[in-house]
Amino acid sequence: MKKILFALMFIFCIKDVLLSAVLFDPGYEWRSIKTEHFWIHYHQNLDYEAKRLSIIAEKVHNNLKDKIRWEPYFRTDVILVDNQYSSNGFAIPIPSNRIQIYISRPELDGLLNNFDDWLELVFIHEYTHILNIDSIHGFPTFTRYTCGRVCFPNIFIPTWLLEGNAVYHESSYSIFGRNNSTYTDMIMRMEILSDSLKSIDKASHFPREWPLGRVPYIYGGLFVEFLEKKYGKGTIADVFIENSYNILPYYDNTIPYILPFIDSSD
């Protein structure tokens, strides 16, 4: 048992090294910029982008933390990399908050074509994910002081809402972003004309039918925008905050079925 535990601990300690060896060219020379709320890591030839992002990141943080009403306890790691022709990024909360951004700009004939500053747009999107997923309140907060970063109630939020909220925020700064894109307008117009509007279950996943994996982003972004206009700004932030109190995913829906003797009246 001791040998097994030691092996697991060893793997956990070197996992970042192993992952980096797979994801990045071992010839990269890495540097870091430290700001008030971020560590920005970048390899050679990305000095200009990293310095720009150090300013963008703090500006976005000051804006989003008030709208989402959450602020991470530790700095968020942001990795800038230019190793593929892919306009993308991702955000993960384990073992610490981390964003990875591919700096290649999007093609002009796709869903991401409505941008002014790609670096800012993608960072807004990914940092919205960090703030939403990292958010934790009530009893689940106890886990952060005992078990570490293992409990993330909002990671179980439906995909259309998780991605839709990020699309909404990327589009609320200016006339750019997917909600303001004519490409989005074109897709939704054809969905209506062809009587192919997706149900909420398909918007919660990545369906095989057109427009494929874009569905949670397009439908979610527009629906979140609608909800914010109809019920007031901050409505979706309230949803994420309320859900971050949950001990179990979808607490209000699952408990009455698991424990039928509990009063589930509205």
QUIPETA-V471716 format. One line per field, one symbol per residue. phi: phi as a letter, one per 20 degrees, with the letter a starting at -180 (. if undefined). burial: b if it has 9 or more other ideal C-beta (glycine too) atoms within 8 Angstrom, else e. A space follows every 10 residues. Layout:
phi = ???
burial = ???
This chain:
phi = .fffffffff fffdffffff feecffefde ccdddfcbdd dbegmdffff ffffegffff gfeffefemb bgfdfeecdd bccaeceaab ccecfbfbdc ceegfffedc fefecdcgff fffgffffgg fffffbcmfg ggffedenec dcgffefggf effffffgff eefbeeoffd efffgfffff fffeldgeff fffeccffeg elffggffff ffffffffff dofnffffff ffffeffdgl gfeeggefcf fffdff
burial = eeeeeeeeee eeeeeeeeee eeebeeeeee bebebebbbb bbbeebeebb bbbbebbbeb bebbbebbeb ebeebbbbbb bbeeeebebe bebeebbbbb bbbbebeeee bbbbbeebbb bbbbbbbbbb bbbbbbeeeb bebbeeeebe bbbbeebebb bbbbbbbbbb bebeebbbbb bebbeebbeb beeeeeebee ebbbbeeeee ebebbbbbbb bbbbbebbee eeebbbbebb bebbbbeeee beebbbeeee eeeeee
